[in-house]
């Protein structure tokens, strides 16, 4: 799958409608697509026309979408929708209905691009809708109080008849095989399972007897293929998750399979073939797809590459489609064993540049299987699905061959590649604690931090890990090392609140440093062994210029920091975001005075659009990634105020640049003379001296090793006789 950096007409309209115009001219929006929580998916029998519905909301702001395909899922087009579509049903490529959260019923006659309201006569939540032709259909719902809510139309929805009855809490599933025979399912008045059947088009309904085991919960989904053959699935955290089957119209129901999961959805193609999707929301969070091809005598069990409240599934011939969070639409052509991504709009958790051309971005969750990655090999112009990578919440590459991916969670998993991502090997951190961050300073040396003050270290590239004591039980949120010995970890929550710990021996010993305020610290960044910044809740920002021996508060930002990146002693950026209850907007702020002041540079056009990772691409480009598949790019120029001298090209060159591992520094001398070649960080500290000797005129090569350097911008100063010049280079890991 190739992501093209285009935005739909609706996306542009949203920017104009939802927020005041804010000039984000310095940040180029490379990609941003609507990331919705999916609520339904449907295909016509032709396998060509399909629809999915979803919503993206945060606080007072909500966006509603219909996603439509007319080419069998090869591409999906998004359209604005005036209501929260809980369920929909199409009877032709043009004609369909949707029902909503507050009793809304809408009809479309142009395939979902436009919707016209119909009068339902209720404000109660509607959960399901089904039509047997262009005129006759039913909707069901409830969820607030008595009675069971059922509506019927015989004129395409021009009028709806209320067929509600009895004393029940809700109807979640609905299935009709013809104008007479139908079933509804859900929760009864005591919040136990119910299924009711009608043989007169809904005029009267009869309760069906269910197995005792399934009563503790509800029947969330039901599907019949003819008046006799059908399946139903339970949804509850209190029972073991059951798949039920009937071959007599529901006069008797039998449990065919126990999934052990909590919430389920079912679709049947015929009397032999049915598919169920189930999810467990309690630890461990997992998702499974269960498929039968023999009427339920046996069920195969497979794991899709996602985790969420999955909607669907739906059969199209031999294909199975499911839809989930982040506008995820998947297809399986082999009974759920393997899945192709038809649509995916991830929440990017990290971006990592291997060099100026190659970058990876990844998403993931505590479920582990909910992971997806993309790769660019042309400097970010285009991105493709990184099919060889398992995905994860954090990427970290040391050089073009060696890299790691973190599956955040409790327990967490780390994956390592030694051949540029062609193959990945999985390892354990050796702890059940939550691991949320990793940091490597060499192909062998790395650290990981997480809950309850957890710190783990490796000296074999992540194959094995040992514990380190950072002298706190509070959450360790972020860590940063400037070489293989010296580093910092920050965090907070609970107990004594914020903390900073420092090591100069690779973590064998950690000493306490004192932050100015106790707000939980989420991020830490050091340019070198002296200059560092820490940011946390409430927008607080602290700075040190003595390696953390003392910290002072500097000007903060209005919202919670999500990441911090400094490119010099004075210049840097903070990505921050509002709480979801306030709309979840994302912001990026820039400082040009070391954090004494921060100026707003970018505001997200959509709600729930935090930018959570900032990374250097080269010496004048940074990237930001976050929600709604957002990829941002910004060019910058470091000037004299950043400690960068003017330089002449030709006298000093660095290749490759950016570099990883090592780089070749080439100097051209006009004549013989005493020559000195120093490498400075942006604070002006000499970090390496490449040569200091008498040299002949001509061209000379030297090797700049990155072993003890932190990623960032460096200056190489050549002094030889009357010649003095400076060149800039960037180390990326």
TIFI-115671 format. One line per field, with one value per residue (C-alpha): residue number from 0; x, y, z. Coordinates in nm, 2 decimals, padded with zeros to 4 digits. Example, Ala and Ser with C-alpha at 12.3 -4.5 7.8 and 13.67 -1.06 7.14 Angstrom:
2
seq: 0_1
xx: 01.23_01.37
yy: -00.45_-00.11
zz: 00.78_00.71
***
This chain:
733
seq: 0_1_2_3_4_5_6_7_8_9_10_11_12_13_14_15_16_17_18_19_20_21_22_23_24_25_26_27_28_29_30_31_32_33_34_35_36_37_38_39_40_41_42_43_44_45_46_47_48_49_50_51_52_53_54_55_56_57_58_59_60_61_62_63_64_65_66_67_68_69_70_71_72_73_74_75_76_77_78_79_80_81_82_83_84_85_86_87_88_89_90_91_92_93_94_95_96_97_98_99_100_101_102_103_104_105_106_107_108_109_110_111_112_113_114_115_116_117_118_119_120_121_122_123_124_125_126_127_128_129_130_131_132_133_134_135_136_137_138_139_140_141_142_143_144_145_146_147_148_149_150_151_152_153_154_155_156_157_158_159_160_161_162_163_164_165_166_167_168_169_170_171_172_173_174_175_176_177_178_179_180_181_182_183_184_185_186_187_188_189_190_191_192_193_194_195_196_197_198_199_200_201_202_203_204_205_206_207_208_209_210_211_212_213_214_215_216_217_218_219_220_221_222_223_224_225_226_227_228_229_230_231_232_233_234_235_236_237_238_239_240_241_242_243_244_245_246_247_248_249_250_251_252_253_254_255_256_257_258_259_260_261_262_263_264_265_266_267_268_269_270_271_272_273_274_275_276_277_278_279_280_281_282_283_284_285_286_287_288_289_290_291_292_293_294_295_296_297_298_299_300_301_302_303_304_305_306_307_308_309_310_311_312_313_314_315_316_317_318_319_320_321_322_323_324_325_326_327_328_329_330_331_332_333_334_335_336_337_338_339_340_341_342_343_344_345_346_347_348_349_350_351_352_353_354_355_356_357_358_359_360_361_362_363_364_365_366_367_368_369_370_371_372_373_374_375_376_377_378_379_380_381_382_383_384_385_386_387_388_389_390_391_392_393_394_395_396_397_398_399_400_401_402_403_404_405_406_407_408_409_410_411_412_413_414_415_416_417_418_419_420_421_422_423_424_425_426_427_428_429_430_431_432_433_434_435_436_437_438_439_440_441_442_443_444_445_446_447_448_449_450_451_452_453_454_455_456_457_458_459_460_461_462_463_464_465_466_467_468_469_470_471_472_473_474_475_476_477_478_479_480_481_482_483_484_485_486_487_488_489_490_491_492_493_494_495_496_497_498_499_500_501_502_503_504_505_506_507_508_509_510_511_512_513_514_515_516_517_518_519_520_521_522_523_524_525_526_527_528_529_530_531_532_533_534_535_536_537_538_539_540_541_542_543_544_545_546_547_548_549_550_551_552_553_554_555_556_557_558_559_560_561_562_563_564_565_566_567_568_569_570_571_572_573_574_575_576_577_578_579_580_581_582_583_584_585_586_587_588_589_590_591_592_593_594_595_596_597_598_599_600_601_602_603_604_605_606_607_608_609_610_611_612_613_614_615_616_617_618_619_620_621_622_623_624_625_626_627_628_629_630_631_632_633_634_635_636_637_638_639_640_641_642_643_644_645_646_647_648_649_650_651_652_653_654_655_656_657_658_659_660_661_662_663_664_665_666_667_668_669_670_671_672_673_674_675_676_677_678_679_680_681_682_683_684_685_686_687_688_689_690_691_692_693_694_695_696_697_698_699_700_701_702_703_704_705_706_707_708_709_710_711_712_713_714_715_716_717_718_719_720_721_722_723_724_725_726_727_728_729_730_731_732
xx: 00.00_00.14_00.03_-00.01_00.00_-00.33_-00.63_-00.99_-01.22_-01.39_-01.07_-01.00_-01.36_-01.32_-01.02_-01.23_-01.54_-01.40_-01.12_-01.03_-00.77_-00.42_-00.12_00.10_00.32_00.64_00.51_00.42_00.14_00.26_-00.03_-00.34_-00.64_-00.95_-00.90_-01.24_-01.37_-01.56_-01.92_-02.04_-01.92_-02.13_-02.08_-02.34_-02.34_-02.15_-01.84_-01.77_-01.98_-01.91_-01.95_-01.81_-01.91_-01.71_-01.67_-01.38_-01.46_-01.29_-01.48_-01.73_-01.61_-01.72_-01.66_-01.89_-01.78_-01.90_-01.63_-01.73_-01.56_-01.67_-01.38_-01.40_-01.20_-00.90_-00.97_-01.20_-01.35_-01.46_-01.78_-01.91_-02.21_-02.47_-02.52_-02.34_-02.41_-02.45_-02.56_-02.65_-02.80_-02.77_-03.00_-02.83_-02.52_-02.73_-03.00_-02.93_-03.03_-02.85_-02.96_-02.81_-02.75_-03.05_-03.32_-03.20_-03.28_-03.13_-03.16_-02.92_-03.00_-02.65_-02.45_-02.38_-02.25_-02.56_-02.82_-03.18_-03.34_-03.65_-03.89_-03.84_-04.07_-03.82_-03.51_-03.39_-03.07_-03.10_-02.85_-02.95_-03.13_-03.21_-03.40_-03.52_-03.59_-03.61_-03.94_-03.95_-03.72_-03.69_-03.47_-03.42_-03.26_-03.34_-03.06_-03.23_-03.55_-03.86_-03.99_-03.79_-03.76_-03.86_-03.96_-04.09_-04.14_-04.31_-04.25_-03.88_-03.88_-04.13_-04.32_-04.20_-04.44_-04.35_-04.36_-04.21_-04.33_-04.27_-04.04_-03.68_-03.37_-03.24_-03.22_-02.87_-02.90_-03.15_-03.19_-03.48_-03.48_-03.81_-04.11_-04.24_-03.95_-03.72_-03.52_-03.40_-03.15_-02.99_-03.05_-03.37_-03.51_-03.27_-02.97_-02.97_-02.97_-03.28_-03.38_-03.73_-03.87_-04.16_-04.33_-04.57_-04.33_-04.29_-04.66_-04.60_-04.28_-04.22_-03.93_-03.71_-03.55_-03.17_-02.91_-02.86_-02.49_-02.55_-02.80_-02.55_-02.50_-02.65_-02.68_-02.50_-02.52_-02.75_-02.77_-03.00_-02.94_-03.30_-03.60_-03.44_-03.06_-02.89_-02.62_-02.60_-02.31_-02.29_-02.13_-02.04_-01.74_-01.92_-01.96_-01.71_-01.81_-02.05_-02.13_-02.48_-02.66_-03.01_-03.15_-03.51_-03.56_-03.46_-03.71_-03.39_-03.05_-02.73_-02.38_-02.14_-01.82_-01.68_-01.44_-01.34_-01.37_-01.60_-01.76_-01.86_-02.01_-02.13_-02.21_-02.32_-02.29_-02.50_-02.59_-02.23_-02.01_-02.01_-01.76_-01.73_-01.50_-01.43_-01.23_-01.12_-01.09_-00.94_-00.57_-00.45_-00.63_-00.66_-00.87_-00.97_-01.15_-01.35_-01.46_-01.67_-01.72_-01.92_-02.22_-02.04_-01.93_-01.58_-01.43_-01.09_-00.93_-00.70_-00.55_-00.59_-00.32_-00.54_-00.71_-01.02_-01.40_-01.42_-01.74_-01.86_-01.76_-01.91_-01.88_-01.83_-01.82_-01.51_-01.37_-01.42_-01.41_-01.38_-01.35_-01.20_-01.04_-00.82_-01.04_-00.90_-01.06_-00.91_-00.99_-00.91_-00.93_-00.83_-01.08_-00.91_-00.56_-00.40_-00.52_-00.47_-00.49_-00.76_-00.75_-00.55_-00.52_-00.29_-00.20_00.17_00.36_00.71_00.92_01.29_01.53_01.81_01.96_01.83_01.66_01.53_01.27_01.02_00.70_00.51_00.19_00.09_-00.09_-00.07_-00.24_00.08_-00.10_-00.24_00.07_00.14_00.45_00.54_00.88_01.01_01.32_01.31_01.34_00.97_00.83_00.63_00.56_00.47_00.35_00.65_00.53_00.85_00.82_00.60_00.52_00.53_00.51_00.87_01.14_01.51_01.78_02.15_02.27_02.13_02.14_02.08_01.75_01.48_01.10_00.91_00.58_00.47_00.27_00.28_00.45_00.62_00.81_01.12_01.21_01.57_01.69_02.05_01.99_01.80_01.46_01.45_01.42_01.32_01.39_01.16_01.29_01.15_01.24_01.22_00.96_00.58_00.60_00.48_00.76_00.70_01.04_01.38_01.71_02.02_02.37_02.54_02.44_02.48_02.40_02.05_01.80_01.42_01.19_00.84_00.59_00.68_01.03_01.12_01.46_01.61_01.95_02.10_02.46_02.38_02.16_01.84_01.85_01.87_01.79_01.87_01.71_01.86_01.75_01.66_01.54_01.17_00.85_00.69_00.64_00.96_00.83_01.14_01.51_01.81_02.18_02.46_02.70_02.73_02.78_02.59_02.21_01.90_01.55_01.24_00.89_00.64_00.28_00.18_00.40_00.65_00.55_00.82_01.17_01.50_01.77_02.12_02.39_02.76_02.83_02.57_02.30_02.49_02.42_02.16_02.17_01.88_01.85_01.58_01.32_01.20_00.83_00.66_00.46_00.50_00.78_00.71_01.01_01.38_01.63_02.00_02.22_02.54_02.65_02.57_02.27_01.93_01.56_01.27_00.90_00.59_00.22_00.09_00.32_00.62_00.97_01.29_01.65_02.00_02.34_02.54_02.43_02.14_02.33_02.08_01.76_01.56_01.21_01.19_00.88_00.64_00.37_-00.01_-00.08_00.07_00.40_00.41_00.78_01.07_01.35_01.64_01.88_02.10_02.15_01.89_01.66_01.41_01.05_00.78_00.48_00.19_-00.18_-00.51_-00.69_-00.95_-01.22_-01.12_-01.11_-00.77_-00.61_-00.23_00.02_00.38_00.59_00.93_01.20_01.49_01.62_01.68_01.33_01.29_01.00_00.79_00.60_00.31_00.39_00.13_-00.22_-00.39_-00.69_-00.88_-00.98_-00.78_-00.48_-00.18_00.17_00.36_00.71_00.96_01.28_01.56_01.59_01.90_02.07_01.78_01.47_01.26_00.95_00.65_00.40_00.08_-00.29_-00.50_-00.20_-00.04_00.30_00.45_00.78_00.96_01.28_01.50_01.83_02.07_02.24_02.52_02.31_02.32_02.70_02.73_03.00_02.98_03.15_03.29_03.20_03.49_03.75_03.56_03.31_03.14_03.01_02.75_02.57_02.35_02.55_02.52_02.80_03.08_03.14_03.44_03.56_03.76_03.97_04.14_04.46_04.60_04.95_05.14_05.10_05.01_04.65_04.39_04.04_03.79_03.44_03.21_02.86_02.64_02.72_03.08_03.23_03.50_03.37_03.65_03.98_04.04_04.39_04.65_04.97_05.18_05.03_05.11_04.88_04.62_04.33_04.32_04.05_03.96_03.70_03.44_03.32_02.97_03.02_03.02_02.80_02.44_02.22_02.21_02.40_02.78_03.02_03.36_03.62_03.94_04.23_04.54_04.78_04.57_04.28_03.98_03.65_03.35_03.12_02.80_02.70_02.41_02.43_02.11_02.02
yy: 00.00_00.34_00.65_00.94_01.28_01.41_01.53_01.48_01.77_01.69_01.70_02.05_02.15_02.03_02.26_02.55_02.46_02.33_02.57_02.94_02.98_02.95_03.00_02.68_02.80_02.68_02.32_02.13_01.88_01.58_01.35_01.36_01.14_01.09_00.83_00.70_00.44_00.21_00.12_-00.09_-00.24_-00.38_-00.50_-00.58_-00.93_-00.80_-00.76_-00.43_-00.18_-00.15_00.10_00.15_00.41_00.57_00.86_01.06_01.27_01.44_01.65_01.88_01.81_01.52_01.42_01.15_00.96_00.73_00.54_00.41_00.17_00.10_-00.12_-00.40_-00.23_-00.13_00.23_00.41_00.76_00.94_01.16_01.37_01.23_01.44_01.18_00.91_00.59_00.30_00.07_00.09_-00.13_-00.08_-00.26_-00.13_00.08_00.39_00.32_00.27_00.37_00.44_00.47_00.67_00.73_00.95_00.78_00.92_00.75_00.88_00.76_00.80_00.77_00.85_00.57_00.76_01.09_01.27_01.18_01.29_01.25_01.04_01.07_00.77_00.89_00.81_00.97_00.64_00.48_00.27_-00.01_-00.21_-00.18_-00.42_-00.40_-00.69_-00.46_-00.09_-00.05_-00.28_-00.27_-00.27_-00.09_-00.19_-00.03_00.08_00.08_00.33_00.18_-00.03_-00.15_-00.34_-00.08_-00.21_00.01_-00.10_00.07_-00.05_00.26_00.30_00.50_00.77_00.65_00.43_00.22_00.16_-00.22_-00.19_-00.44_-00.60_-00.50_-00.52_-00.31_-00.31_-00.48_-00.49_-00.74_-00.78_-01.02_-01.07_-01.34_-01.22_-01.00_-01.23_-01.40_-01.20_-01.21_-00.94_-00.99_-00.80_-00.75_-00.80_-00.60_-00.77_-00.72_-01.09_-01.23_-01.24_-01.34_-01.27_-01.41_-01.29_-01.47_-01.19_-00.91_-00.78_-00.74_-00.99_-01.12_-01.44_-01.49_-01.79_-02.02_-01.98_-02.21_-02.12_-02.05_-01.75_-01.57_-01.36_-01.09_-01.00_-01.14_-00.86_-01.00_-01.24_-01.36_-01.60_-01.73_-01.87_-01.91_-02.21_-02.17_-01.90_-01.81_-01.57_-01.46_-01.33_-01.01_-00.98_-00.97_-01.20_-01.52_-01.72_-01.60_-01.83_-01.90_-02.04_-02.21_-02.31_-02.52_-02.48_-02.10_-02.06_-02.29_-02.45_-02.30_-02.49_-02.37_-02.47_-02.30_-02.12_-01.84_-01.71_-01.36_-01.07_-00.90_-01.07_-01.01_-01.27_-01.30_-01.62_-01.67_-01.99_-02.29_-02.41_-02.10_-01.85_-01.61_-01.46_-01.19_-01.17_-00.94_-00.96_-00.62_-00.74_-00.84_-00.99_-00.79_-01.00_-01.04_-01.36_-01.46_-01.79_-01.95_-02.26_-02.42_-02.72_-02.55_-02.51_-02.86_-02.73_-02.38_-02.26_-01.98_-01.71_-01.38_-01.07_-00.80_-00.56_-00.52_-00.32_-00.32_-00.48_-00.44_-00.67_-00.92_-00.96_-01.23_-01.14_-01.47_-01.64_-01.32_-01.20_-00.83_-00.67_-00.30_-00.16_00.15_00.39_00.34_-00.01_-00.23_-00.58_-00.86_-01.23_-01.46_-01.78_-01.81_-01.56_-01.71_-01.41_-01.05_-00.78_-00.42_-00.24_00.07_00.18_00.53_00.47_00.68_00.71_00.67_00.72_00.83_00.74_00.84_00.60_00.85_01.14_00.90_00.61_00.65_00.44_00.53_00.29_00.25_00.00_-00.06_-00.26_-00.54_-00.61_-00.74_-00.40_-00.28_-00.13_00.04_00.24_00.31_00.58_00.53_00.86_01.12_01.12_01.19_00.86_00.60_00.23_-00.03_-00.19_-00.55_-00.71_-00.53_-00.65_-00.28_-00.13_00.18_00.29_00.24_00.30_00.24_00.27_00.23_00.11_-00.25_-00.25_-00.14_-00.22_-00.20_-00.19_-00.34_-00.14_-00.32_-00.54_-00.76_-00.58_-00.73_-00.60_-00.69_-00.66_-00.65_-00.69_-00.67_-00.34_-00.47_-00.77_-01.00_-00.94_-01.15_-01.12_-01.10_-01.06_-00.79_-01.04_-00.85_-00.83_-00.45_-00.21_-00.10_00.23_00.35_00.22_00.39_00.25_00.40_00.11_-00.21_-00.38_-00.13_-00.02_00.06_00.03_00.20_00.17_00.12_00.11_00.25_-00.03_00.01_-00.27_-00.28_-00.50_-00.55_-00.79_-00.59_-00.67_-01.05_-01.05_-00.78_-00.73_-00.50_-00.17_00.01_00.38_00.42_00.50_00.31_00.58_00.55_00.59_00.77_00.86_00.82_00.98_00.88_01.09_00.79_00.44_00.55_00.87_00.91_01.03_00.90_01.10_01.02_01.06_00.98_00.87_00.88_01.16_01.28_01.39_01.25_01.27_01.01_01.03_00.77_00.79_00.42_00.28_00.24_00.04_00.33_00.61_00.93_01.16_01.50_01.74_01.90_02.24_02.13_01.80_01.78_01.44_01.46_01.28_01.37_01.44_01.55_01.62_01.78_01.68_01.58_01.93_02.08_01.92_01.98_01.80_01.86_01.74_01.77_02.12_02.23_02.26_02.28_02.26_02.32_02.24_02.35_02.15_01.79_01.81_01.90_02.19_02.24_02.56_02.62_02.80_02.92_02.64_02.57_02.58_02.21_01.87_01.81_01.50_01.53_01.77_01.81_02.06_02.11_02.35_02.53_02.78_02.63_02.35_02.24_02.10_01.90_01.94_01.86_01.94_01.68_01.48_01.64_01.97_01.86_01.69_01.95_01.92_02.21_02.26_02.54_02.67_02.83_03.03_03.12_02.78_02.76_03.10_03.15_02.93_03.05_02.86_02.74_02.48_02.39_02.07_02.12_01.82_01.71_01.43_01.51_01.51_01.52_01.27_01.22_01.47_01.36_01.50_01.40_01.59_01.92_02.14_01.92_01.78_01.56_01.52_01.24_01.16_01.09_01.08_00.94_01.28_01.34_01.69_01.83_02.15_02.30_02.51_02.70_02.73_03.07_03.25_03.26_02.88_02.87_02.79_02.98_03.05_02.78_02.73_02.41_02.23_02.27_02.03_01.77_01.49_01.17_01.04_01.33_01.26_00.97_00.68_00.47_00.66_00.92_01.02_01.37_01.50_01.82_02.00_02.20_02.47_02.42_02.24_02.35_02.26_02.13_02.08_01.92_01.93_01.81_02.04_01.99_02.29_02.41_02.47_02.16_01.96_01.60_01.47_01.58_01.40_01.53_01.77_01.75_01.89_01.80_01.84_02.02_01.83_01.60_01.40_01.17_01.11_00.89_01.04_00.77_00.80_00.56_00.82_01.08_01.15_01.20_01.56_01.84_01.87_02.12_02.03_02.30_02.30_02.52_02.50_02.79_03.07_02.85_02.83_02.69_02.50_02.24_02.10_01.73_01.54_01.21_01.01_00.69
zz: 00.00_-00.10_00.09_-00.14_00.02_-00.08_00.12_00.03_-00.04_00.29_00.49_00.36_00.44_00.80_00.84_00.74_00.94_01.27_01.36_01.31_01.04_01.19_00.97_00.99_00.71_00.86_00.89_00.58_00.63_00.43_00.53_00.74_00.70_00.90_01.17_01.28_01.52_01.29_01.38_01.08_00.75_00.46_00.10_-00.16_-00.31_-00.62_-00.40_-00.57_-00.37_00.00_00.29_00.63_00.89_01.17_01.40_01.54_01.85_02.14_02.39_02.23_01.87_01.66_01.30_01.13_00.82_00.56_00.37_00.03_-00.22_-00.57_-00.67_-00.42_-00.15_-00.35_-00.26_-00.02_-00.04_00.27_00.30_00.58_00.75_00.95_01.23_01.43_01.22_01.46_01.18_00.81_00.53_00.15_-00.10_-00.41_-00.51_-00.45_-00.20_00.17_00.53_00.85_01.21_01.49_01.86_01.92_01.72_01.38_01.06_00.74_00.38_00.09_-00.28_-00.41_-00.24_00.08_-00.04_00.09_00.35_00.41_00.75_00.81_01.11_01.34_01.61_01.89_02.05_02.19_02.06_01.74_01.71_01.40_01.07_00.79_00.46_00.24_-00.06_-00.15_00.05_00.35_00.65_01.02_01.29_01.65_01.96_02.31_02.57_02.80_02.93_02.84_02.60_02.33_02.05_01.70_01.41_01.07_00.73_00.42_00.21_00.21_00.53_00.44_00.74_01.03_01.24_01.60_01.68_02.03_02.28_02.62_02.91_02.79_02.80_02.44_02.10_01.96_01.68_01.41_01.12_00.87_00.59_00.43_00.49_00.77_00.95_01.17_01.50_01.74_02.02_02.31_02.68_02.87_03.16_03.40_03.16_03.07_02.72_02.50_02.15_02.01_01.69_01.46_01.18_01.09_01.00_01.35_01.44_01.73_01.89_02.09_02.33_02.26_02.52_02.55_02.72_03.08_03.03_02.80_03.01_03.21_02.95_02.61_02.26_02.07_01.72_01.53_01.17_00.98_00.63_00.60_00.82_01.00_01.00_01.21_01.46_01.76_01.98_02.33_02.45_02.82_03.05_03.28_03.06_02.86_02.52_02.33_01.97_01.94_01.65_01.56_01.27_01.36_01.35_01.71_01.88_02.02_02.05_02.11_02.21_01.94_02.06_02.36_02.27_02.62_02.49_02.58_02.28_01.95_01.61_01.36_00.99_00.80_00.43_00.41_00.62_00.62_00.64_00.93_01.08_01.43_01.55_01.92_02.15_02.51_02.68_03.00_03.03_02.81_02.54_02.24_01.92_01.74_01.42_01.43_01.11_01.03_00.69_00.82_00.99_01.32_01.38_01.40_01.42_01.32_01.53_01.40_01.51_01.29_01.30_01.50_01.83_01.90_01.91_01.56_01.36_01.09_00.99_00.65_00.38_00.01_-00.17_-00.01_00.13_00.49_00.57_00.92_01.03_01.35_01.50_01.31_01.00_00.97_00.71_00.65_00.41_00.43_00.14_00.32_00.60_00.84_00.83_00.67_00.62_00.36_00.47_00.26_00.48_00.78_00.93_01.23_01.53_01.46_01.79_01.66_01.36_01.32_01.05_00.97_00.73_00.52_00.28_00.50_00.77_00.95_01.14_01.36_01.56_01.82_02.14_02.46_02.28_02.09_01.78_01.70_01.51_01.17_01.02_00.71_00.55_00.33_00.12_-00.07_00.20_00.30_-00.04_-00.04_00.23_00.19_00.43_00.59_00.55_00.68_01.02_01.31_01.39_01.73_01.95_01.91_01.64_01.72_01.46_01.54_01.19_00.85_00.96_01.34_01.48_01.74_01.77_02.10_02.16_02.45_02.72_03.03_02.94_02.65_02.36_02.18_01.82_01.68_01.32_01.21_00.83_00.78_00.87_00.63_00.94_01.30_01.61_01.92_02.27_02.62_02.87_03.15_03.34_03.36_03.43_03.16_02.93_02.75_02.62_02.49_02.42_02.25_02.24_02.04_01.87_02.21_02.48_02.55_02.83_02.88_03.13_03.25_03.54_03.91_03.85_03.61_03.44_03.23_03.06_02.79_02.67_02.39_02.17_02.35_02.35_02.73_02.99_03.36_03.61_03.74_04.06_04.00_04.36_04.30_04.25_04.04_03.67_03.46_03.15_02.94_02.93_02.74_02.72_02.57_02.56_02.68_03.04_03.11_03.10_03.27_03.34_03.43_03.55_03.83_03.91_04.26_04.57_04.56_04.21_03.97_03.97_03.78_03.81_03.66_03.60_03.49_03.49_03.25_03.51_03.77_04.00_03.98_04.17_04.25_04.09_04.20_03.96_04.06_04.07_04.14_03.81_03.65_03.39_03.06_02.84_02.87_02.61_02.64_02.37_02.55_02.90_03.03_02.85_02.90_02.92_03.09_03.02_03.20_03.30_03.31_03.04_03.27_03.12_03.32_03.20_03.32_03.20_03.44_03.37_03.61_03.92_03.92_03.73_03.68_03.55_03.23_03.04_02.97_02.72_02.78_02.73_02.81_02.63_02.41_02.29_02.30_02.05_02.07_01.78_01.96_02.29_02.19_01.92_01.97_01.96_02.19_02.07_02.31_02.32_02.50_02.69_02.49_02.70_02.56_02.19_02.18_01.96_01.90_01.90_01.82_01.99_01.91_02.13_02.01_02.35_02.51_02.65_02.81_02.58_02.34_02.04_01.88_01.53_01.44_01.55_01.44_01.21_01.36_01.71_01.88_01.67_01.90_01.76_01.98_01.82_01.68_01.49_01.29_00.93_00.85_00.96_00.85_00.85_01.13_01.12_01.35_01.36_01.55_01.54_01.22_01.03_01.06_00.91_00.93_00.80_00.88_00.74_00.97_00.95_01.24_01.25_01.43_01.75_01.76_01.77_01.40_01.20_00.83_00.64_00.29_00.11_-00.06_00.22_00.45_00.35_00.54_00.38_00.43_00.59_00.79_00.91_01.15_01.30_01.13_00.86_00.64_00.69_00.39_00.40_00.12_00.22_-00.01_00.13_00.40_00.76_01.11_01.10_01.36_01.30_01.58_01.62_01.84_01.97_01.95_02.30_02.18_02.35_02.17_02.15_01.92_01.78_01.45_01.39_01.53_01.33_01.05_00.72_00.35_00.11_-00.07_00.02_00.35_00.49_00.85_01.03_01.26_01.50_01.65_01.94_02.22_02.05_02.10_01.79_01.68_01.49_01.51_01.37_01.23_01.25_01.03_01.13_00.90_00.86_00.74_00.66_00.90_00.80_00.96_00.82_00.97_01.00_01.16_01.35_01.33_01.51
***
